[in-house]
C-alpha cells in the first residue's frame, strides 16, 4: 500500500502539493486525535500541528439549518490558524453514545465539523478528513461505504447529520468521511464494559459465530494518517474488518468460551426491548451494544482493502489489550 510521498501529495484535492504535506489535527489532544498525531509524526513526508476545535451547541436538526448556522459561526481565528495546511483532520466531537443532550451532540458532531470545513475552505485547504463512525449505518446487515444511514439514537443522529451536512456544503475542499467501528484501547469505557461482560456469567452470543466490527485505537490512527496523504480517496471510507467475531471477542476478553443463546430467542428478546426503547430513548445505545455482542455485523471490503492497506497491529495487539484490560478489572475489584 506504500506510495512515494510525491505521488501521494501531488494529487491532494486536485492541487499540486510538494512534500512535506502539512496536516492540522483538530482535537489532537483527544482519545483518537492524539493517536492520529502519533502516526502522522512517524511519516517523514508530513509535518503535523494541532488545534483545539470550537465548542458549540445548537438546536439545528436539519442540514439546511446547520448550513445556515455554520456560515455565520466560522471563527476568524480558526480560519487564520488553518492557512498553510494541506489537510485538516477533524478528530474532535462528543463521543458519548449514551448522551441525551441533543444540543451538545448536534453542536459537537454536526455543526462543529461543518464550521471547521468552512474555515478550512476559506483557508485554502485541499482535503478535510472527518472522523465519523460506523454507527451511522445502524442495524444494516452489512456495513459499507454507501450513503445509506440508519440513526437509532441521538448520538447516531448527530453523526449522520454531520456527514450529510459536510457532503452538502459543496466547498472547494475535498471531504473524506472515515467511518471506524467501536474503537478499543486500555482505559476505554466501552472496552472495559465488554471485558466485564465477557468475564461474567452473562457472556453469550446468539446462534452461530458472526463477524464483529471492532478496531484497535492504533489501527484507527494509522488509517487516518494514511488518508491524509493517499491519492484520491473517495468521499466515504470504511475501516476494514480486523478479523474478530462475536465468539472470539467474548473469548478474547473473558478467557472462556461464551454461552450460545438460540438465535430466535435472542431476536425475540431484542424485539421486545426495542418496544421499551420507544418509550425510553436513553436505552437505545445500550440495546445496540447488546445486539452487536450477540449478532455482530458484517463489513464489506472497502477502499482501504482495495488499496492493499492493512491494520498495522494484528492479533498480538488484541491479545495484549485483552490481558491489560482484564488485569485492570482485577485491580479495580
C-alpha positions as CSV (number, residue, x, y, z in Angstrom):
1,X,0.0,0.0,0.0
2,X,3.0,2.3,0.2
3,X,3.3,5.0,-2.3
4,X,6.0,7.6,-2.9
5,X,5.4,10.8,-1.0
6,X,5.5,13.0,-4.0
7,X,2.8,10.9,-5.8
8,X,0.5,11.0,-2.8
9,X,1.0,14.7,-2.2
10,X,0.7,15.7,-5.8
11,X,-3.0,14.8,-6.0
12,X,-4.3,16.3,-2.8
13,X,-7.6,17.8,-3.8
14,X,-6.5,18.1,-7.4
15,X,-3.8,20.6,-6.4
16,X,-0.1,20.2,-6.7
17,X,1.4,19.9,-3.3
18,X,5.1,19.1,-2.6
19,X,6.4,17.3,0.5
20,X,6.2,17.9,3.3
21,X,2.4,17.6,3.5
22,X,1.2,20.0,6.2
23,X,-1.6,18.4,8.4
24,X,-3.5,20.2,11.1
25,X,-5.5,18.0,13.5
26,X,-8.5,19.4,15.3
27,X,-8.9,17.7,18.7
28,X,-5.3,16.4,18.5
29,X,-5.2,16.1,22.3
30,X,-8.2,13.8,22.5
31,X,-8.6,10.0,22.6
32,X,-8.4,9.3,18.8
33,X,-6.8,12.6,17.8
34,X,-3.6,12.0,19.9
35,X,-3.2,8.7,18.2
36,X,-3.7,10.3,14.8
37,X,-1.0,12.8,15.6
38,X,1.4,10.0,16.8
39,X,1.0,8.2,13.5
40,X,1.3,11.3,11.4
41,X,4.5,12.2,13.3
42,X,6.0,8.9,12.1
43,X,5.6,9.8,8.4
44,X,8.7,11.7,7.1
45,X,6.7,13.4,4.4
46,X,4.3,15.0,6.9
47,X,4.5,17.9,9.3
48,X,1.7,17.9,11.8
49,X,0.2,20.5,14.1
50,X,-2.8,20.5,16.4
51,X,-5.6,23.0,17.0
52,X,-8.4,23.0,19.6
53,X,-11.9,22.8,18.0
54,X,-14.5,25.3,19.0
55,X,-17.1,24.1,21.5
56,X,-20.6,24.5,20.1
57,X,-24.2,23.8,20.9
58,X,-27.1,24.1,18.6
59,X,-30.8,23.2,18.2
60,X,-30.4,22.9,14.5
61,X,-31.5,19.4,13.4
62,X,-31.7,19.7,9.6
63,X,-28.9,20.1,7.1
64,X,-30.4,23.4,5.9
65,X,-30.4,24.8,9.4
66,X,-26.9,23.6,10.1
67,X,-25.6,25.2,6.9
68,X,-27.2,28.5,7.8
69,X,-25.9,28.3,11.4
70,X,-22.3,27.3,10.3
71,X,-22.0,30.1,7.7
72,X,-22.5,32.7,10.5
73,X,-20.4,30.9,13.1
74,X,-16.9,30.4,11.4
75,X,-14.3,31.9,13.8
76,X,-11.8,34.1,12.0
77,X,-9.0,32.8,14.3
78,X,-9.7,29.3,13.2
79,X,-9.5,30.2,9.5
80,X,-6.3,32.0,10.2
81,X,-4.9,29.0,12.1
82,X,-5.6,26.7,9.1
83,X,-3.9,28.9,6.5
84,X,-0.9,26.9,5.1
85,X,-2.4,23.5,5.9
86,X,-2.8,21.0,3.1
87,X,-5.0,18.7,5.1
88,X,-7.2,19.2,8.1
89,X,-8.3,16.2,10.2
90,X,-11.3,16.7,12.4
91,X,-10.8,14.3,15.3
92,X,-13.0,16.4,17.7
93,X,-16.5,15.7,18.8
94,X,-18.7,14.3,21.5
95,X,-18.1,10.5,21.8
96,X,-20.8,9.8,24.4
97,X,-23.1,7.3,22.6
98,X,-25.4,7.3,25.6
99,X,-25.9,11.1,25.8
100,X,-29.3,12.5,25.6
101,X,-28.1,16.1,25.4
102,X,-29.2,16.8,21.8
103,X,-27.9,20.4,21.5
104,X,-24.5,19.3,22.8
105,X,-24.3,16.3,20.4
106,X,-25.5,18.3,17.4
107,X,-23.1,21.1,18.2
108,X,-20.1,18.8,18.6
109,X,-20.8,16.2,15.9
110,X,-22.7,18.1,13.2
111,X,-22.3,21.9,13.5
112,X,-18.7,22.0,14.6
113,X,-17.4,19.7,11.8
114,X,-19.2,21.9,9.3
115,X,-17.8,25.1,10.8
116,X,-14.3,23.5,10.6
117,X,-14.8,22.6,6.9
118,X,-15.9,26.1,6.0
119,X,-12.9,27.5,7.9
120,X,-10.6,25.1,6.0
121,X,-12.2,26.1,2.7
122,X,-11.6,29.8,3.4
123,X,-8.0,29.0,4.3
124,X,-7.5,27.2,1.0
125,X,-7.1,23.7,2.5
126,X,-7.1,20.9,-0.1
127,X,-8.5,18.0,2.0
128,X,-10.7,17.6,5.1
129,X,-10.7,14.2,6.8
130,X,-13.6,13.8,9.2
131,X,-13.8,11.1,11.8
132,X,-17.3,9.9,11.5
133,X,-18.5,6.5,12.8
134,X,-19.9,3.2,11.6
135,X,-22.8,3.9,13.9
136,X,-24.3,6.0,11.1
137,X,-25.4,2.8,9.4
138,X,-27.1,1.4,12.5
139,X,-28.6,-2.0,12.1
140,X,-27.6,-2.5,8.5
141,X,-26.9,-6.2,7.7
142,X,-23.6,-5.2,6.2
143,X,-21.5,-2.1,6.8
144,X,-20.3,-0.4,3.6
145,X,-19.2,2.9,2.1
146,X,-22.6,3.8,0.7
147,X,-24.7,6.9,1.7
148,X,-27.2,4.6,3.5
149,X,-27.8,5.8,7.1
150,X,-29.9,4.4,9.8
151,X,-29.7,6.5,13.1
152,X,-31.1,4.8,16.1
153,X,-30.1,7.2,18.9
154,X,-29.5,10.9,19.5
155,X,-25.7,10.2,19.1
156,X,-26.2,8.4,15.9
157,X,-28.5,11.1,14.6
158,X,-25.8,13.7,15.3
159,X,-23.1,11.7,13.5
160,X,-25.5,11.2,10.5
161,X,-26.3,14.9,10.3
162,X,-22.6,15.7,10.5
163,X,-21.9,13.5,7.4
164,X,-24.9,14.9,5.5
165,X,-24.0,18.5,6.2
166,X,-20.4,18.1,5.2
167,X,-21.3,16.5,1.9
168,X,-23.9,19.2,1.2
169,X,-21.5,22.1,1.8
170,X,-20.1,21.9,-1.7
171,X,-16.8,23.7,-0.9
172,X,-13.6,23.7,-2.8
173,X,-12.1,21.5,-0.1
174,X,-12.4,17.8,-0.7
175,X,-14.2,16.0,2.1
176,X,-13.3,12.4,3.2
177,X,-15.6,10.8,5.8
178,X,-13.8,8.0,7.6
179,X,-16.1,5.5,9.5
180,X,-14.4,3.4,12.2
181,X,-16.4,0.9,14.2
182,X,-16.1,0.6,18.0
183,X,-12.6,1.8,18.9
184,X,-10.7,0.0,21.7
185,X,-7.8,0.9,24.0
186,X,-6.8,0.4,27.6
187,X,-8.8,2.7,29.7
188,X,-11.6,3.0,27.2
189,X,-15.0,2.6,28.9
190,X,-16.6,0.5,26.1
191,X,-13.6,-1.8,26.2
192,X,-13.9,-2.3,29.9
193,X,-17.6,-2.9,29.6
194,X,-17.1,-5.7,27.1
195,X,-14.4,-7.3,29.2
196,X,-16.6,-7.1,32.2
197,X,-19.4,-8.9,30.4
198,X,-17.0,-11.4,28.8
199,X,-15.7,-12.3,32.2
200,X,-19.1,-12.7,33.8
201,X,-21.9,-15.3,33.6
202,X,-23.6,-13.0,31.1
203,X,-21.0,-13.8,28.4
204,X,-23.0,-15.0,25.4
205,X,-23.5,-14.9,21.7
206,X,-26.7,-15.5,19.6
207,X,-26.8,-18.5,17.3
208,X,-23.6,-19.0,15.3
209,X,-20.3,-17.1,15.3
210,X,-20.5,-13.9,13.2
211,X,-18.1,-11.1,12.2
212,X,-17.8,-8.3,14.8
213,X,-16.8,-4.8,13.7
214,X,-14.1,-3.7,16.2
215,X,-10.9,-1.7,15.8
216,X,-7.8,-1.1,17.8
217,X,-7.0,2.6,18.5
218,X,-3.6,2.3,16.9
219,X,-5.1,1.0,13.7
220,X,-7.6,3.8,13.6
221,X,-4.8,6.3,14.0
222,X,-2.8,4.6,11.2
223,X,-5.7,4.6,8.9
224,X,-6.4,8.3,9.3
225,X,-2.7,9.1,8.8
226,X,-2.8,7.1,5.5
227,X,-5.9,9.0,4.4
228,X,-4.1,12.3,4.8
229,X,-1.6,11.6,2.0
230,X,-3.2,8.8,0.0
231,X,-4.1,9.7,-3.6
232,X,-7.8,10.3,-4.4
233,X,-9.7,8.6,-1.5
234,X,-13.4,8.5,-2.0
235,X,-15.9,10.6,-0.1
236,X,-16.7,7.7,2.3
237,X,-14.0,5.3,3.6
238,X,-14.8,2.5,6.0
239,X,-12.3,1.0,8.4
240,X,-11.6,-2.6,7.4
241,X,-12.6,-5.7,9.4
242,X,-9.9,-6.7,11.9
243,X,-10.9,-10.4,12.0
244,X,-12.9,-10.6,15.2
245,X,-16.1,-12.5,15.6
246,X,-18.8,-12.4,18.3
247,X,-17.4,-15.6,19.8
248,X,-13.7,-14.6,19.5
249,X,-14.4,-11.2,21.1
250,X,-16.0,-12.8,24.1
251,X,-13.3,-15.4,24.5
252,X,-10.5,-12.9,24.0
253,X,-11.7,-10.6,26.8
254,X,-13.2,-13.2,29.0
255,X,-10.7,-16.0,28.7
256,X,-13.6,-18.5,28.3
257,X,-15.9,-19.6,25.6
258,X,-19.2,-17.7,25.6
259,X,-22.6,-19.4,26.0
260,X,-24.7,-19.7,22.9
261,X,-28.3,-18.4,23.1
262,X,-30.7,-19.7,20.4
263,X,-31.0,-17.1,17.6
264,X,-34.8,-17.0,17.6
265,X,-34.9,-16.4,21.4
266,X,-32.3,-13.7,21.2
267,X,-34.1,-11.9,18.3
268,X,-37.4,-12.1,20.3
269,X,-35.7,-10.5,23.3
270,X,-34.3,-7.7,21.2
271,X,-37.7,-7.0,19.6
272,X,-39.3,-6.8,23.0
273,X,-36.6,-4.5,24.2
274,X,-37.0,-2.2,21.2
275,X,-40.6,-1.6,22.2
276,X,-39.3,-0.3,25.5
277,X,-36.7,1.9,23.9
278,X,-39.5,3.7,22.1
279,X,-40.7,4.9,25.5
280,X,-37.2,5.3,26.9
281,X,-34.8,6.6,24.2
282,X,-31.8,6.6,26.6
283,X,-31.7,2.8,26.4
284,X,-31.1,2.8,22.6
285,X,-27.3,2.8,22.8
286,X,-27.2,0.1,25.4
287,X,-29.6,-2.1,23.4
288,X,-27.4,-1.6,20.3
289,X,-24.4,-2.8,22.3
290,X,-26.2,-6.0,23.3
291,X,-27.2,-6.6,19.6
292,X,-23.6,-6.1,18.5
293,X,-22.3,-8.5,21.1
294,X,-24.9,-11.2,20.3
295,X,-25.3,-10.8,16.5
296,X,-22.2,-8.9,15.3
297,X,-22.3,-7.1,11.9
298,X,-20.7,-7.9,8.5
299,X,-18.4,-5.5,6.8
300,X,-18.0,-5.2,3.0
301,X,-14.5,-4.8,1.6
302,X,-14.0,-1.1,1.2
303,X,-11.5,1.3,-0.4
304,X,-8.7,0.7,2.1
305,X,-8.8,-3.0,1.4
306,X,-8.8,-2.3,-2.3
307,X,-5.6,-0.2,-1.8
308,X,-3.9,-3.0,0.0
309,X,-3.8,-1.1,3.2
310,X,-3.8,-3.4,6.3
311,X,-4.1,-2.5,10.0
312,X,-0.5,-2.5,11.3
313,X,-1.4,-4.0,14.7
314,X,-2.9,-7.5,14.5
315,X,-3.8,-10.4,16.8
316,X,-0.9,-9.9,19.2
317,X,-2.1,-6.3,19.8
318,X,-5.6,-7.6,20.6
319,X,-4.3,-10.2,23.0
320,X,-2.1,-7.6,24.8
321,X,-5.1,-5.3,25.1
322,X,-7.3,-8.0,26.5
323,X,-4.6,-9.0,29.0
324,X,-4.2,-5.4,30.2
325,X,-7.9,-4.8,30.5
326,X,-8.5,-8.0,32.4
327,X,-5.7,-7.0,34.8
328,X,-7.1,-3.6,35.2
329,X,-10.5,-5.0,36.1
330,X,-9.0,-7.4,38.7
331,X,-7.1,-4.4,40.3
332,X,-10.3,-2.4,40.3
333,X,-12.1,-5.1,42.3
